[in-house]
Amino acid sequence: MADVGGVAAERLRAFVERIERLEEEKTALVADIREVYSEAKGAGFDVKVLRQILRLRKMDQTDRQRQEELLDVYLRALEM
């Protein structure tokens, strides 16, 4: 049966299989990233700080600057 209830079975199967392969690749990538963090920790780097740096690097400069300014305002308000 190629068509069931108006659904092309082979096309649907192809999508599902592609998604499954990508999910497997994603799982492998997550494991690789975890391993790199572990190596960095073993080399004496702070993983929390590395994660924060990566978050900041993803932001554009304007957003990052606004966040840093807001953080500074909050810290001064708390007298820190």
N, C-alpha and C positions, 0 to 999 in steps of 0.2 A: 504494500500500500504506500504509494508515493504521497498521496494527499489524504489527510485525515482531518475532517472538519474544517477544510480550507487551509490547513497548515501543511506546508511543504516539508515533509519529514526529513529528507536529506539535507536541506538547507538548515533546518533547525538543528539537526545532529552536528553539522559542520560548525555552527556557532557555539554549541555546547562544548564540543571538543577543543575549539580554539580557546575558549574561556578556561577550560580545565588546564590546558598547557600553560597558559599565562599565569594561572594561580600557582602551578608548580614552580614556574620560574620565579614568581614573587616570593614564594616560601624559601627558595634557595638564596635569593638576594637578601632577604631578611636575615638569614643565617650568616651570610657573608658579612653583612654590616655589623651584626652582633660580634663576630670574630674580630673585626677591625677595632671596635670599641674595646674589646678585651685586650688586644695587643697594645692599644694606646694606654690603657690602664696599667698594663704590665710595664710599660716604659715610663710610668710615673705621671702621666697626664690625668687630669680630673675629667671624668666622663661627663659629669653634669655641665661643666663649663664648655666642653666640646659640643654638646647638644645645643647649648645656648648660642654658641658661635654659629652653628649651622642654621639655627632659626633666624638669627640676625642677618646672615648672608643671603637668605632667601628673600628678605624684605628689600624693597627699593630704598634708596638713600633717604628720601623724604620721610617715609613711614618710620624708618629706623631712628632718624633724628627726632621726630615727634615723640616717639616712645622714650628715648633717652631723656629728653627734656621733661616729659611728664614724670618719669621716675625720679629725676632730680628734684622736681617740685615736691613730690610726695615725701622723699627722704628729708628734705629741709623742713617740711611741715611736721614731721615726726622727730625733728632735731637729731637726725642720725648722721 
